[in-house]
Amino acid sequence: MNNLVQHSRPVSTGFKVDISRGERIGRVSSEWFSRPDDERYLSLGELFDAVKSRADRAHTRTVESNAVRVEASRDSVERLALIVPGQSRPIAPTHWSFGQLCGLVGAPSTYMRQLPAPLAGINLQHGLLNHRAELVKTLETDDGRIELRAVTGPDYGRIWDHELVSAVMNIAGTGTGDTIWKVPGLLDWATMTHNPFVDITKDMTTLYASDRDVFLFLVDDTHPIEAGRLPNGDPDLFFRGFYAWNSEVGSKTLGIASFYLRAVCANRNLWGTENFEEINIRHSKFAAHRFAHEAAPALTSFANSSPAPFVAGIKAARERIIARTDEDRDSFLRRRGFTKSETGKIIETVLSEEGRPPESIFDFVQGITALARDKTHQDTRLELEGKAKKLLENAV
């Protein structure tokens, strides 16, 4: 594994942060909240072994959809099995693959799951026989009992979950501190101090895998980066982080998001996030090529990059004064598409948090992101965050 060059001397204790700035991102928190214990892992090595093992037991085949036979027994009203050409033994669909089969024939999967297995089998078989015949790719796993994990189109470009975990291990080792990249520490709300040094437990980990996906989140929170000063003179401290996800069975794209942030709390919300960047790769025919030549190199590039451009951008945004009067402030925001009400809220927010009205690009960016945090509608929030990001990028 590559042990990355450290950008600064590591801290030995926690450090003060100001999370009133930047964006709050809840994606990791949503993952943390929804994962049972058996989907939580304490190291990247443990996570890799789990997803690689199931891939080693898997094989794929391409068959005609109308050649699939559905079997169900009155003695087992909760189970049905599939007979697939080339496989002599019955295959048990998972919850996910059953939904994919239902989607293939246009049947509502929620309703089908409520039916006794014999009746669901009759309906599914009717759909397979009468639906336009097409080639489908199956993913089957033999673990004593053969499971159908996925049914996709023949050109589905599978990126295995272990391939993503392996790419992350190349820069992060075990993710437990043997490199600068690790499971994040914890924000102490009483002191507003982020402590990088906490034990990795099932409750604290950010390394997850289920039967249909993998998700991981790592940070370099022992090397905080100073990007300017707060109004009280304290350093404004950030650290780097990224999360990545994939589904080898088709439940989601492959993606990698990188960013700078100020803290992570106990329920794994990301606080004070800036400079968020994201790559998504659909599992299309050339997905594996794109992962090898685009996503994996981008991850390595971010992991090895210097924070200097980020610091320079924040510094330039703080120094670039664009409004000295109320008329300047109002005109600056209204020209960029903000309503009269939004303009007033942005100015009031900065006045409340900074003790003065916005003057610099950085002031306006903080006011806009604060306004975005209060929006419940995702499209509106993303639009506002996009405007803030554009302002910050144009400051340099």
N, C-alpha and C positions, 0 to 999 in steps of 0.2 A: 504494500500500500504506500502511496505517496504521503510523506509528512510535509505539509505545506510550510512555506516560509512565513513566519509570523510578522505581522505588520507593525506591532508595537510590543512593549513589555507587557506580559500578562498581569492582570490584577490578581491580588491575593485575597481580596474581600469583595463585598458588594460595592455598587456605585450608584449614586443618586441620579435619578432620571426625571424628566418632565414629560409626562404622557398626555398633557393637554394639547400637544401639537401633533401634526400628522394624522394619518388615518388609523382607525381601528379595524382590523381584519378578523373576521370570525370563522374563516374556513377551517382552520386547525381545531378550533374549539368545537365546531360541529362534528368533526371526526372523533375527537376525544370523547364527546358526550355520548356518541352512538355506539362505541365499541365495547363489547363484552370482554371479559378477561381473556378468553381463549383467542382473541384477535389482537392482543397486545404483546409486544416483544421488548426485551430488555437490551438487545444489541442488534446491530445490523447482521452480525454473523448468525445469530439465532433466527432472525427474519429470513435471511438468505437460505439457510438450510431447510426451512419449512416450505418456501415457495419453489425451491429447486427440486426438492423431493417429489412434490406432486407433479412437476413437469416431467421428471424422469419416468414416472409411471403412466404418462399420458401418450396417446397417439391420435392421429387425425385420419379421417377418410372422407372422400367426396362421393356422395350418393345422390340418386334421384329422389326427390322429396316424396313422390307417390309410391316409392318402393319401401318406405318405412312402414312397418306394421306395429299396431298398438295392441297390447294384451292387458287384460284386467281380469281379476278373479273375484267372484262374489264372496269368497272366503277372506279377502283382504280388500275391503271397500275403500281403503285410504291409499292404496298403491296401484300404480300401473307400470308397465314395462314396455320397452320398445325392442323390436327385432329389426336390426339394421343390416343390409346386405354386407357380406364379408365378415360379420361377427356372429358366431354361432350361439353365444350366450345372450340372454336378455340384458338390456341396459336400463338402468333406473335413471329417469331424468331428475335433475336437481330442481329446486324451486325456480332458479333463474332460467335454466334451459327449457323447462316446461313453459314458462312465459314466452320465450323466444319461439317455440313451436306454435303456440297459440297465435302469436303475432304473425307468423308466416302464413297461416290460413285465415287470418282475420277474425279469430274468435276472442272474445273478452276473457283474459286470463283470470281476472278476479272472480268472475261468475263460474268459470270452469273449475276453479279450485274448490268451490263450494259444493260441487256435485260429487256423488259417490264415484269411485274410480271406474266401475263398469260403464256408467253413463257418460262420464267425461271421456273415456276411451272411445266409445262409439262416436261421439261428436268430433273428437280429434281425428279419428280414422276417416270419417266422412269428409272432413276438411282436406286431409292430405290426398285422398283419392280424387276429389273433385276440384281441388285448386289446381291452377295451371302448373304443370310439372316443371320443376327447375332443379338445378344442382344446388346442393347445400353441403357445407363442410361441418363435420362433427368433431368435437373434442371429447375424447373418452379417457377416463382414468380408471385403472384397475388397482384396487386396494382390497383384494379379496372379493369385493362386490364391484361390478363395473358400473360406473356412473357416467351419464351424459352431462358434461359440464357446460357445453355450449353448442348452439346451432347457428351458423353464420353463413353468409354468402360465400361462394367458391373463391372469390378474390380477396377475402378478408386477410389483411396483412397483420398477422399476429406478432406482437412484441411480447415476449414472455415477461412475467413479473420479475423473475430472477435476473433478467438482463438489466432491468432498471436498477434493482438493488445492487447488482455487481458494479454498475457504472458509478453509483454513489459510493460504494466501498473503495473504489479506486482513489477517491479523494478524501474519504472520511474514516477509513479503517473500520473499526467496530462501532463508531458513533458514540463512544462512551468516554472519550477524552484522550485516546492514544494519538489523535491528531487535534488540530484546533477545532474541528467540527464535531459537535456533540448534541445530545438531547439537551434542550434548554433548561436553564435554571428557573428562578421564581421571583416574582415581584412581591416585596413586602409593602402592603398598602399603608401600614402605620408610619413607615419611615420613607416611603417612595424610593426604596432602594432595590435594585435588581441584583439578586444573589446568584451567581453562576454555579455555585457549588452546592448542589442538592443531590441526594441519592436517587438513582434511577429505579423507580418502582413501577408496578403495573398501573398505579394511579397517576404517575407523573410522566410515563413514557409517551413519546410521539412517534413510535414505530408500529405500524398496524398492517395486518393482512387478514382478509376474509376469504371465503371460497370464491369470491368474484372480483377481488381487487387488492391493491397494495397502496399504502399511503405512508409517507415519512416526512418528518420535519426536523431539520437540524440548524444549529446556529454556531457562530463563533462569538460567544458572549463573554469570553475571558480576555478579549482584546477590544475594549470599547474605543470608539473613534470620536474625537472631539471635532465638531463642525460648528464653530462659532460659540457665542456666549448667550446665556439667558439674560433677561432684563435685570436680574439680581447679581449678575456677574459670574454665576456658576457656569461651568462648561456644559454645553448641550451635547450629551453623549448618545451615540448610536452603536449598534453592532450589526453584523451581517447575518442574514438567514436565508434559507430556501426551503421550499417543500416540493415534493414530486409525487405523482400518482400514476397508476396504470391499471388496466383491466385486460387480462389475456382472454377473457370470455366475452368481451364486447359490451360491458355495462357502462364504460366511460372511455374517453380518449386517454392518450398518454399526455402528461403535461408536467412542466417545470416552472415554478415561479420563484424569482429572486427579489430581494428587497433589503433595505436597511430598516431597523426598528429600534425602539428604545426600551421595550420590556415585554415579557411574557408572564401572564398571571397564572394562578393555579388551575383555572379551567381552560388554559391554553389559548386565550385571546391574544392577538398580537397588537401591541399598543405603540402609537407614535410611529407608524410605518411611513416611509418615504421611498421614492424611486422604485416603485413596484413594476416588475417586468415579467411577462408570462409567454411561454411557448406551448402551443397545443399541437398534437399530431393525431389525426384520425387514423384508425386502423384500416387504411385503404391499401391498395396493391403494393405501393412503394413505401409503406410505413417503416419497415425495418431499415431500409436505406436511409430514410430521413432521420431516424433515431441515431444511426451510426454516424452520419455526416453532419447533423445539425444539432439535435438535442444534447447528446452526450458531450460533444465539444463545447457547446455553450455552457453546460454545467461546469466543466473543467475550467473554462475561461473565467467564469465568475469566481470560482473557488480560489483561483490563483491571482485574481486581479488586485490591483492596488485601489484603496479607497480614495486616492488623491482626486480623481475627477469628480467624485461625489462631493467631497469636502470643498473643492473649488467651486462647484455649482451652488452649494449652499452659501458659501462666502459671497459669491457674486450676487446672489439673490438678496442677501442681507444688505449689501452695500449699494445696490441700485435703487436710488430714491426716485419714485415716479409720481408722487403726489404730496403736495405740501399744504393744500387747502381742501376744505370740504368740497368745493366745486371740482377740484382735480380728482378727488376720490370717487365722487359720484360719476363723473364723466368716464373715468377709466373703466369702471365696472359696467356701466350701461352700454358702452361701446362694445363690450365683449358678451353681450346678450343676457346680462343679469337683469331681472325685473327690479322695479323700484323697491319692492318688499325685500327681495334677496339682497340688494345692495345695502339697505339699511341694516339687515341682520349681520352681514359680513363685517361692516364697519363697527357695529356695536360689540360684536364678539371680540375683535382685536382690541377695542378700547377697554373692554372688561378684563381681558387676559394680560395685556401689555401695559395698561395704565396710560395709553395714548392711542390716538387714531392711527390707522395703517398709513405707512409712508413708503416702505420698500416693497419690492416684488415678493420677498419672503413673507412680509406681513400679510399681504393679500392672499398668498397661497395658504397660509395657516387659517385665515378667516374663511376661505372657500372650503377647505377640507373640514373645518368645524361645522359649517353649514351642511355639508354632505353627510356627516355622521348622524344628523338628526332626521335624515330622509328615510322613510320606511320603504319607499318604492325603489327597487334595485336599479331600474333604468335611469331614474332621476339622479340617484346617488352616483352611479358610474359616470354619468354625463358631467356632473360637477367635479368629480375627482379627475376626469380627463382634462377639464379646463385648467384645474390647478397644476396638473402635471405639465401641460403645455407651457404655462407661464414660467414654471421653474426651468424647463429645458431651454426656453428662449432667453433666460437671464444671462447665460454665459456668453 
